[in-house]
Amino acid sequence: MGVSGFGVLLFVASLVSIVCRRFRVPYTVGLTLAGLCMGFIPNLPTIHLTKDLIFSALLPPLVFEAALQIRWTTLKNDLTLIVTLATLGVLLSALIVTGGMAFMFGWPILSAFVLAVLLSATDPVSVIATFKEIKVADRLKLLVEAESLLNDGTAAVLFSLAIAAVEGGIFSPVLVLGNFVYVVIGGMAWGAAIAILGVGLAGRAHDHLVEIILSLLAAYVSFLVAEKFHCSGVLASLTAGLIMGNSKVFVREADHGRDPLESFWEVVAFVSNSLIFLLIGLQLAERPLLAALMPICVLIGLSLIGRGFAVYGTCALFTRSRYRVEFNAQHLLVWGGLRGALALALALAMPANLTHRQEIIDLTFGVVAFSTIVQGMTVQPVLRKLKLLSSPSEAP
């Protein structure tokens, strides 16, 4: 992507954001539709959405920015529930989709599991944007955002293990467990180490500009270093964001407060999301998704069923505890579990020799398109129907 192409996309994103705000449409939906329309413009320079572009440039700041906003004091109150949703829930959802694809289309189990895992990662950007406009209870916002961040990490780890099995590695329960622990703990350790180093340096600088630069470095360096050592880059950036966002060095009332840091990361997140969803729309225009309409529809149904089992099944375990989640909130967690950037990044990262590779990529684009446009557009009516809007006294 050249400088001119980057500038054009940002200009389009700005116009789309203005229009979406005027008509109260989630801007991620508007961006995807705008990208889709741009894809049919003749002689438009080709801009490809690649695994490297998502993983190396766009995903780290999105994960870091979301984690930066989460307060540990509120997260710890629901941490057990969130971790269970992001681990047991992801695995349960993946198994449902795997079984469905193997039974209905005769796919090999490993290929079906790869597809199922990458679709288990949720991306709540449209949902959170809607939350900011119409206000919901703080706990529901936390559950949606924190669970999506953690299940991104789980999905990425399971995906790497599934790919290792596909490529002919030794596959045993002990080895899988060992690799899982290494990838998870290693990613969190790299994120923590780099964040602590950044906090230490920022504490000596006492300069909000230095803090911003250090936070930007932490987002990318933690992700890339963890990936270099075959650990989870998503969990590394997540851990770094949580630590920095809850550090007294970055969170203070005096002087500049959090405003410069928050404003900077709000811009970074807007740019990253704008590029991702515009490029998704552009890629949709190039893919023969109509030829795969029936499998896409089936997979959308399986994904929703899997998500339903994940949410309702997990929440049932906590019915008689302080972690209990009301049924109307559970419905929103199911419908608001949108698929987005990570699913596409993982799909594009698959090895060339994987059986059904091209079909997996096309099916993933189809599910992401439905998720972004249909589910993203209907989140606000669903919130109203489920009576999940907070009263003025409950609004954040």
Secondary structure, DSSP 8 states (H G I E B T S, - for coil): --HHHHHHHHHHHHHHHHHHHHHT--HHHHHHHHHHHHTTSTT-------HHIIIIIIHHHHHHHHHHT--HHHHGGGHHHHHHIIIIIHHHHHHHHHHHHHHHH---HHHHHHHHHHTT----HHHHHHHHHH-B-HHHHHHHHHHHHHHHHHHHHHHHHHHHHHTT----HHHHHHHHHHHHHHHHHHHHHHHHHHHHHHHHH--HHHHHHHHHHHHHHHHHHHHHTTS-HHHHHHHHHHHHHT-TTTS-SSTTTTHHHHHHHHHHHHHHHHHHHHHHHHHHHHS-GGGGHHHHHHHHHHHHHHHHHHHHHHHHTTTTSTT---HHHHHHHHHT----HHHHHHHHTS-TTSTTHHHHHHHHHHHHHHIIIIIHHHHHHHHHHTT-B--TTT--
